[in-house]
Amino acid sequence: MNMELIMQYITYALMAVGILAFAVAVFVQVIKELPGLRRIPTSVVALVVSIILCELAVIIVCQCSKVMIIWYYPIGAVIAAFIVYLVATGGWERVAEIWQRTRYKKNK
């Protein structure tokens, strides 16, 4: 594999994470005030929605590209769902905060 193809796959993966995180955030905002979901913490609802959407995305992509679904695709989708969940629930700010705390600072 050449570097251009690897960068293309990385770009597709980041795009998919961004789109799925946006979809999770929108779905959670819409359904979190439903009568049965009011007592459940929003973060739990977001995690469940993230897992469902990632699984559906894998199934849709496999069906559209005529790829047979192998047993580890759904497992990979669950792992990816945690990344999507973190991005959708403001995890980027947490990562940026950790970076700011641990980066090298010049002494003036």
ROVEXSE-794639 format. One record per residue (C-alpha): x, y, z; residue number from 0; residue in one letter. Coordinates in Angstrom, 3 decimals, m for minus. Layout:
N
          X          Y          Z   zavo   kolza
          X          Y          Z    NUM       a
...
END
This chain:
108
          X          Y          Z   zavo   kolza
      0.000      0.000      0.000      0       m
      1.275      3.399     m0.845      1       n
      1.044      6.441      1.388      2       m
     m1.604      8.135     m0.735      3       e
     m4.017      5.224     m0.292      4       l
     m3.388      5.121      3.461      5       i
     m4.104      8.855      3.763      6       m
     m7.283      8.393      1.742      7       q
     m8.499      5.662      4.121      8       y
     m7.641      7.790      7.155      9       i
     m9.609     10.678      5.664     10       t
    m12.615      8.420      5.050     11       y
    m12.442      7.115      8.619     12       a
    m12.301     10.616     10.104     13       l
    m15.172     11.688      7.882     14       m
    m17.256      8.716      9.020     15       a
    m16.527      9.435     12.690     16       v
    m17.542     13.073     12.226     17       g
    m20.770     12.251     10.415     18       i
    m21.721      9.563     12.911     19       l
    m20.901     11.829     15.876     20       a
    m23.123     14.553     14.419     21       f
    m25.929     12.033     13.888     22       a
    m25.570     10.730     17.451     23       v
    m25.711     14.255     18.869     24       a
    m28.838     15.073     16.856     25       v
    m30.623     11.823     17.738     26       f
    m29.818     12.194     21.427     27       v
    m31.120     15.765     21.497     28       q
    m34.340     14.622     19.857     29       v
    m35.037     11.509     21.936     30       i
    m33.638     12.368     25.366     31       k
    m36.884     14.032     26.477     32       e
    m39.116     11.088     25.607     33       l
    m41.129      9.879     28.602     34       p
    m39.314      6.565     28.972     35       g
    m35.828      8.065     28.609     36       l
    m36.049     11.012     31.016     37       r
    m34.689      9.084     33.989     38       r
    m31.802      7.524     32.060     39       i
    m28.592      9.619     32.001     40       p
    m27.952     11.349     28.695     41       t
    m24.503      9.811     28.374     42       s
    m25.979      6.288     28.507     43       v
    m28.519      7.214     25.835     44       v
    m25.708      8.638     23.709     45       a
    m23.650      5.458     24.055     46       l
    m26.561      3.218     23.071     47       v
    m27.438      5.443     20.102     48       v
    m23.794      5.454     19.061     49       s
    m23.598      1.648     19.117     50       i
    m26.826      1.309     17.139     51       i
    m25.794      3.866     14.503     52       l
    m22.317      2.381     14.077     53       c
    m23.724     m1.107     13.633     54       e
    m26.231      0.195     11.082     55       l
    m23.483      2.086      9.257     56       a
    m21.371     m1.062      8.945     57       v
    m24.334     m3.057      7.638     58       i
    m25.266     m0.339      5.130     59       i
    m21.704      0.042      3.856     60       v
    m21.302     m3.723      3.486     61       c
    m24.603     m4.033      1.637     62       q
    m23.886     m1.107     m0.701     63       c
    m20.391     m2.299     m1.542     64       s
    m21.540     m5.957     m1.796     65       k
    m19.101     m7.131      0.871     66       v
    m19.989    m10.129      3.002     67       m
    m20.304     m9.233      6.696     68       i
    m17.605    m11.089      8.605     69       i
    m17.912    m11.759     12.353     70       w
    m15.373     m9.118     13.363     71       y
    m17.098     m6.235     11.524     72       y
    m19.804     m5.836     14.215     73       p
    m17.152     m6.077     16.936     74       i
    m15.139     m3.368     15.198     75       g
    m18.296     m1.268     14.947     76       a
    m18.801     m1.490     18.728     77       v
    m15.209     m0.370     19.291     78       i
    m15.689      2.480     16.809     79       a
    m18.932      3.390     18.587     80       a
    m16.970      4.318     21.719     81       f
    m14.858      6.733     19.669     82       i
    m17.983      8.199     18.075     83       v
    m19.563      8.482     21.531     84       y
    m16.563     10.382     22.888     85       l
    m16.583     12.808     19.981     86       v
    m20.365     13.287     20.151     87       a
    m20.405     13.999     23.886     88       t
    m17.634     16.565     23.897     89       g
    m14.716     14.226     24.221     90       g
    m12.635     16.422     21.955     91       w
    m12.557     19.127     24.615     92       e
    m11.338     16.566     27.147     93       r
     m8.579     15.416     24.812     94       v
     m7.576     19.026     24.081     95       a
     m7.522     19.793     27.819     96       e
     m5.234     16.827     28.492     97       i
     m2.966     17.992     25.672     98       w
     m2.821     21.518     27.108     99       q
     m1.922     20.188     30.565    100       r
      0.812     17.855     29.376    101       t
      2.483     19.786     26.582    102       r
      5.886     21.395     26.957    103       y
      5.821     24.971     28.216    104       k
      8.719     27.381     27.770    105       k
     10.020     29.110     30.857    106       n
     10.059     32.847     30.307    107       k
END
